Amino acid sequence: MAEQNTVLLDVKGMTCQGCVNSVTRIVKRKDPDAQVSVDLASGRVTAQTGSPADDLAAALSAGGFEAKAA
């Protein structure tokens, strides 16, 4: 298993709980062991994961969100 790091992402385009669920699902698709926390109000996603922040941001962008490492 890859070393777990805390990754912070700024994600635009999240408007509802469905978006939160989608973001969580996208991150977990990249790393099934990730612990994901989404703050809808601030657009901040925090993940304990072995995946690099840029990989997660790219996956979220491909999923329809505007994401970048914080």
LUMDOVEX-939960 format. One record per residue (C-alpha): residue in one letter; residue number from 1; x, y, z. Coordinates in pm, 1 decimal. Last residue first. Layout:
residues N
{rec "a" NUM {X Y Z}}
...
end
This chain:
residues 70
{rec "a" 70 {-452.2 2375.4 -263.7}}
{rec "a" 69 {-409.3 2127.4 -547.9}}
{rec "k" 68 {-646.4 2207.7 -831.3}}
{rec "a" 67 {-1000.3 2113.5 -928.0}}
{rec "e" 66 {-1266.6 2243.1 -1166.7}}
{rec "f" 65 {-1532.4 1972.7 -1156.4}}
{rec "g" 64 {-1672.3 1774.6 -1448.2}}
{rec "g" 63 {-1540.3 1425.3 -1378.9}}
{rec "a" 62 {-1230.4 1484.5 -1591.9}}
{rec "s" 61 {-1152.3 1776.7 -1358.1}}
{rec "l" 60 {-1195.4 1546.0 -1058.8}}
{rec "a" 59 {-957.2 1291.0 -1211.0}}
{rec "a" 58 {-702.2 1562.3 -1292.4}}
{rec "a" 57 {-722.1 1701.1 -937.7}}
{rec "l" 56 {-675.4 1350.9 -795.6}}
{rec "d" 55 {-368.9 1290.1 -1010.8}}
{rec "d" 54 {-226.6 1633.5 -922.6}}
{rec "a" 53 {-272.0 1566.3 -550.5}}
{rec "p" 52 {-67.5 1245.4 -569.8}}
{rec "s" 51 {-245.2 924.6 -466.3}}
{rec "g" 50 {-153.1 751.4 -139.7}}
{rec "t" 49 {-447.3 908.3 35.0}}
{rec "q" 48 {-576.2 1094.9 337.4}}
{rec "a" 47 {-805.1 1333.3 154.4}}
{rec "t" 46 {-917.6 1689.3 216.1}}
{rec "v" 45 {-1155.2 1856.1 -27.4}}
{rec "r" 44 {-1221.6 2228.9 -3.9}}
{rec "g" 43 {-1504.3 2397.4 -190.5}}
{rec "s" 42 {-1557.7 2629.0 106.1}}
{rec "a" 41 {-1929.0 2561.1 158.3}}
{rec "l" 40 {-1917.1 2201.2 31.4}}
{rec "d" 39 {-1646.9 2091.7 274.5}}
{rec "v" 38 {-1556.6 1742.7 153.6}}
{rec "s" 37 {-1368.0 1490.7 369.2}}
{rec "v" 36 {-1218.4 1180.7 208.7}}
{rec "q" 35 {-1036.0 888.3 369.5}}
{rec "a" 34 {-862.8 708.8 84.2}}
{rec "d" 33 {-842.1 328.0 83.7}}
{rec "p" 32 {-1012.2 289.7 -257.2}}
{rec "d" 31 {-752.7 522.2 -414.5}}
{rec "k" 30 {-825.9 653.4 -766.2}}
{rec "r" 29 {-1189.4 533.6 -757.8}}
{rec "k" 28 {-1206.7 663.3 -400.7}}
{rec "v" 27 {-1130.0 1014.5 -523.8}}
{rec "i" 26 {-1401.1 994.1 -790.3}}
{rec "r" 25 {-1657.6 852.7 -542.4}}
{rec "t" 24 {-1590.4 1129.9 -290.0}}
{rec "v" 23 {-1628.1 1395.1 -559.7}}
{rec "s" 22 {-1953.0 1236.2 -678.7}}
{rec "n" 21 {-2094.8 1215.7 -325.6}}
{rec "v" 20 {-2009.8 1580.5 -260.6}}
{rec "c" 19 {-2169.4 1672.0 -592.9}}
{rec "g" 18 {-2485.9 1485.9 -492.6}}
{rec "q" 17 {-2479.4 1673.3 -162.4}}
{rec "c" 16 {-2514.2 1998.4 -354.4}}
{rec "t" 15 {-2340.0 2278.9 -543.1}}
{rec "m" 14 {-1986.6 2158.3 -619.0}}
{rec "g" 13 {-1856.1 2339.5 -927.1}}
{rec "k" 12 {-1520.1 2448.7 -794.0}}
{rec "v" 11 {-1279.3 2218.8 -610.7}}
{rec "d" 10 {-977.7 2337.4 -412.8}}
{rec "l" 9 {-776.3 2030.8 -314.3}}
{rec "l" 8 {-582.5 1937.8 -2.8}}
{rec "v" 7 {-392.3 1607.5 13.4}}
{rec "t" 6 {-289.6 1453.2 344.3}}
{rec "n" 5 {-46.6 1171.1 283.2}}
{rec "q" 4 {-79.2 793.1 301.2}}
{rec "e" 3 {220.7 586.6 191.6}}
{rec "a" 2 {125.2 347.7 -85.3}}
{rec "m" 1 {0.0 0.0 0.0}}
end
